Amino acid sequence: MAYSSGEADVGKFGIGKLLHLMGLVLKSWWILLRNRPCCLYYPPASPNIIPVLRDIVYLFAVRPFSRGIILHYHAGGLPTFVHSLTPFLRILARCAYGRAKASIEISKSRIDPDVAFAAVHEFHVANGLDVPDISKDGESATACNAFHILYIAGLRETKGVMDIVHTAKALKERGIAVIFDVAGPWQEEDTQRRFEVAVAEADVADRIVMHGRVTGEEKWALYRDASLFFFPSYYESENFPLVLIEAMAFGLPVVATRWRGIPEMVIDGNTGILCDVKSPVQFADAIDQIMSDKVLHEAMSADARVRYASNYTQEAFLVDMRRVFDAVITEQAKGK
């Protein structure tokens, strides 16, 4: 399923992707024919024309060889995008995605007949993952005078990267010492240029540290050193961000937007504070509130850890996924 070699390549056409698609169809035919009858488990595309066309080609080619399909919707916004297509493509997309044996939504707020494309059964399975030891080793970066705020994402405008600059400026004007640790690869060259100009104009270069792409222990160290997680996203495909699960696991209060599945994850006033999209004043107010109230920060931190342990571990995810597969297998055994 790895069609793109990097973030900047996502959603774009390429001959290599076409050849990859053809190879994937052939491999799928071989596996399905050798193991008949069986179901196909498939994650539908993000709401962009090239990935959706890819899905249409693949599913039309492969579905006839399967007993049925299970669609696991990781990205948000697909039904709305399909509705915006031309009538011909809309019909093709609805035929490709329609009447699955089961649809899996990672956000309860996204479950409805339109999202599921009229699947026979609809399930909710929240994302889940395990994180390494969250204990802090040695002197934390938060031991210094500045309050460290962590942001991790693919850097694009709708992920709220420009709001980092505006929020940093608003906090600086209030005389509040913060450091924004920004991690992730740039996905839009134009946004990167505008970001760099905005940082210079706002005179907040000393408040924003760019870490680039981080993985493994380097990423976990940023979580350990942070005191708060900032996620001002209004990304078109946003649904149930894994970084928020990671932040809760490390006990970080979250300041984020009321967007897609985020309010389902971040309990406003309990594990963090939710704000309107593109609202740097609200973001600054929320950060200031959490920073200035140690009792509130500690309570949100504890609640975040409890929420993670209760809902978003890898074990919880695997239990729910087995429930979905068992339900489909049981129905097949009954010959339905």
Backbone hydrogen bonds, N-H to C=O, Kabsch-Sander energy under -0.5 kcal/mol:
donor,donor_aa,acceptor,acceptor_aa,energy
3,Y,1,M,-1.8
9,D,6,G,-1.3
10,V,7,E,-1.3
12,K,9,D,-1.6
18,L,14,G,-1.8
19,L,15,I,-2.4
20,H,16,G,-2.1
21,L,17,K,-2.5
22,M,18,L,-2.2
23,G,19,L,-2.3
24,L,20,H,-2.4
25,V,21,L,-2.3
26,L,22,M,-2.1
27,K,23,G,-2.4
28,S,24,L,-2.3
29,W,25,V,-2.5
30,W,26,L,-2.2
31,I,27,K,-2.4
32,L,28,S,-2.8
33,L,29,W,-2.8
34,R,30,W,-1.9
35,N,31,I,-1.3
36,R,33,L,-0.7
40,L,68,G,-2.5
41,Y,39,C,-0.5
42,Y,70,I,-2.9
48,N,46,S,-2.5
52,V,48,N,-2.2
53,L,49,I,-2.6
54,R,50,I,-2.3
55,D,51,P,-2.2
56,I,52,V,-2.5
57,V,53,L,-2.4
58,Y,54,R,-2.7
59,L,55,D,-3.1
60,F,56,I,-2.2
61,A,57,V,-1.8
62,V,58,Y,-2.2
63,R,59,L,-2.5
65,F,62,V,-1.9
66,S,63,R,-2.0
67,R,38,C,-3.2
70,I,40,L,-3.0
71,L,102,A,-2.3
72,H,42,Y,-2.1
72,H,70,I,-0.5
73,Y,71,L,-0.7
73,Y,104,I,-2.5
74,H,72,H,-1.0
76,G,237,S,-2.1
81,F,77,G,-1.9
82,V,78,L,-2.8
83,H,79,P,-2.2
84,S,80,T,-1.0
84,S,81,F,-0.8
85,L,81,F,-0.5
85,L,82,V,-1.3
90,R,86,T,-2.9
91,I,87,P,-2.1
92,L,88,F,-2.1
93,A,89,L,-2.8
94,R,90,R,-2.3
95,C,91,I,-2.1
96,A,92,L,-2.4
97,Y,93,A,-2.7
98,G,94,R,-1.6
99,R,117,F,-1.6
101,K,69,I,-2.0
102,A,69,I,-1.2
103,S,121,H,-2.3
104,I,71,L,-3.1
105,E,103,S,-0.5
105,E,123,F,-2.8
106,I,73,Y,-0.9
110,R,107,S,-1.5
111,I,108,K,-1.4
112,D,110,R,-0.7
116,A,112,D,-2.3
117,F,113,P,-0.6
117,F,114,D,-0.7
118,A,113,P,-1.9
120,V,100,A,-3.0
121,H,101,K,-0.6
123,F,103,S,-2.7
125,V,105,E,-2.2
125,V,123,F,-0.5
129,L,312,Y,-2.2
140,S,138,G,-0.5
143,A,140,S,-1.8
144,C,141,A,-1.4
147,F,177,A,-1.6
148,H,146,A,-0.6
149,I,179,I,-3.3
150,L,228,L,-2.8
151,Y,181,D,-2.6
153,A,183,A,-2.0
155,L,153,A,-0.5
155,L,185,P,-2.6
156,R,154,G,-0.9
159,K,156,R,-1.2
160,G,157,E,-2.1
161,V,156,R,-1.1
164,I,160,G,-0.8
164,I,161,V,-0.7
165,V,161,V,-0.9
166,H,162,M,-1.8
167,T,163,D,-2.5
168,A,164,I,-2.5
169,K,165,V,-2.3
170,A,166,H,-2.1
171,L,167,T,-2.3
172,K,168,A,-2.2
173,E,169,K,-2.4
174,R,170,A,-0.8
175,G,172,K,-1.8
176,I,171,L,-2.5
177,A,175,G,-0.5
178,V,176,I,-0.7
179,I,147,F,-2.3
180,F,207,R,-3.5
181,D,149,I,-2.9
181,D,179,I,-0.7
182,V,180,F,-0.8
182,V,209,V,-2.9
183,A,151,Y,-2.9
183,A,181,D,-0.6
184,G,212,G,-2.3
187,Q,155,L,-2.7
188,E,155,L,-0.8
192,Q,188,E,-2.0
193,R,189,E,-2.2
194,R,190,D,-2.3
195,F,191,T,-2.5
196,E,192,Q,-2.3
197,V,193,R,-2.1
198,A,194,R,-2.5
199,V,195,F,-2.5
200,A,196,E,-1.7
201,E,197,V,-2.6
202,A,198,A,-2.4
203,D,199,V,-0.7
203,D,200,A,-0.7
204,V,199,V,-1.9
207,R,204,V,-1.9
208,I,204,V,-0.7
208,I,205,A,-0.5
209,V,180,F,-3.0
210,M,208,I,-0.6
211,H,182,V,-3.2
211,H,209,V,-0.6
212,G,182,V,-0.6
218,E,215,T,-1.1
219,K,215,T,-0.8
219,K,216,G,-0.6
220,W,216,G,-2.1
221,A,217,E,-2.4
222,L,218,E,-1.2
223,Y,219,K,-1.7
224,R,220,W,-2.4
225,D,221,A,-1.9
226,A,222,L,-0.8
226,A,223,Y,-0.8
227,S,148,H,-2.7
228,L,148,H,-1.0
229,F,253,P,-2.8
230,F,150,L,-3.0
231,F,255,V,-2.8
233,S,231,F,-0.9
234,Y,158,T,-3.6
238,E,235,Y,-1.6
244,L,241,P,-0.8
245,I,241,P,-0.9
246,E,242,L,-2.3
247,A,243,V,-2.3
248,M,244,L,-2.2
249,A,245,I,-2.3
250,F,246,E,-1.5
251,G,248,M,-1.8
252,L,247,A,-2.6
254,V,271,T,-1.5
255,V,229,F,-2.7
256,A,254,V,-0.6
256,A,273,I,-1.8
257,T,231,F,-1.1
258,R,275,C,-2.0
259,W,257,T,-1.7
261,G,239,N,-0.7
262,I,259,W,-2.4
264,E,261,G,-0.8
265,M,261,G,-0.9
265,M,262,I,-1.2
266,V,262,I,-2.9
267,I,265,M,-0.7
268,D,266,V,-0.8
269,G,272,G,-3.2
270,N,267,I,-2.6
271,T,267,I,-2.1
272,G,267,I,-1.1
273,I,254,V,-2.4
275,C,256,A,-2.4
279,S,276,D,-0.7
283,F,279,S,-2.4
284,A,280,P,-2.7
285,D,281,V,-2.5
286,A,282,Q,-2.5
287,I,283,F,-2.6
288,D,284,A,-2.7
289,Q,285,D,-2.5
290,I,286,A,-2.1
291,M,287,I,-2.8
292,S,288,D,-2.4
293,D,289,Q,-0.6
293,D,290,I,-0.5
294,K,292,S,-0.6
297,H,293,D,-2.5
298,E,294,K,-2.5
299,A,295,V,-2.2
300,M,296,L,-2.8
301,S,297,H,-2.3
302,A,298,E,-2.2
303,D,299,A,-2.4
304,A,300,M,-2.3
305,R,301,S,-1.8
306,V,302,A,-2.0
307,R,303,D,-2.5
308,Y,304,A,-2.3
309,A,305,R,-2.6
310,S,306,V,-1.9
311,N,307,R,-1.5
311,N,308,Y,-0.5
312,Y,308,Y,-2.4
317,F,313,T,-1.8
318,L,314,Q,-2.6
319,V,315,E,-2.2
320,D,316,A,-1.9
321,M,317,F,-2.3
322,R,318,L,-2.3
323,R,319,V,-1.6
324,V,320,D,-1.6
325,F,321,M,-2.4
326,D,322,R,-2.9
327,A,323,R,-1.8
328,V,324,V,-2.0
329,I,325,F,-2.7
330,T,326,D,-2.7
331,E,327,A,-1.9
332,Q,328,V,-2.3
333,A,329,I,-2.3
334,K,330,T,-1.2
335,G,332,Q,-1.6
336,K,331,E,-2.0
